[in-house]
């Protein structure tokens, strides 16, 4: 019996729809609570390729709501995308997984081809960027969010339909609260991720009948759901201007990944990853590597360094600690350069 027999028996999918699913590539931005559930569901459904984008490492506090990860992942402070890849391969070894342990940027949507994007982010600054990228590069994505007992799901095609800023006219105010820690009901996450994954399968099988102007909200405490019709705002400053946020060069030197206790910047005095890898291997500090990045420990804290000079530092309590860590790594870069 075919692996996907039970799914093919669904009238709206059938063998033809399953073939479309088996050929599809889905970009998932954020592999935390929503993203880990959605990735697992799409892997089980037979999606051909998953592109996972997330700069964070697994911590023990993630395990309450992030389904793909284990205590061992948290103990080893593994990158979420790499831990997710390992567990997804155990679920369905036929699924190709591309891992990008970095924040979303324009190069990702330019360099990788995909049929659909899932917004599984946990902050509105990242969502604003994704929304603008979708406008500029003309792709559709599925928005989903969770907070407390409330969740939202909506298919967004911002060229001809409402964009995220049309849905949330107070988007700038929401971005100001990105770093506020908001609780989430454990059981809410799979409900919302299940709806997002269901919408993804519908899109891949029958895109023509996707409703791009309805926001679905759920309350898993009162067990209620409401659908709102959203109109495209002709005066929307986002989808009418079709611009992308400022370049990295004009942004603050050190930026926080809100809610993740992590900071990122571009490392000055960058030398080749091969030299870094050789030095860190000799010191037994290297934790993982690929042609595009290395993952290592410095001052007992995890760090990722990318070929383009992007540096991500994790588990930092505040900006002062982040600046001290950055100063130490900058000094290390000079030392590696001198030894090379």
ABEGO torsion letter per residue (X at the ends): XBAAAAAAABAAAEAAAAAAAAABBBBBBEABAAAAAAAAAAAAAGBABBBBBBABBBBAAAAAABAABBAAAAAAGBBAAAAAAAAAAAABAABBBBBBBBBBBAAAAAABBBABBBBABABAAAAAAAAAAAAAAGBBBBBBBBBEABBBBBBBBAAABBBAAAABAAAAAAAAAAABBBBBBAAAAAAAAAAAAAAAAAAAABAAABBAABBBBBBAAAGBBBBBBBBBBAABAAAAAGBBBBBAAABBABBBBBGAGBBBBBBBGBBBAAAAAAAAAAAGABABBBAABBBBBBGGBBBBBBAAGBBBBBGBABAAAAAAAAAAAAAAAAAAAAAX
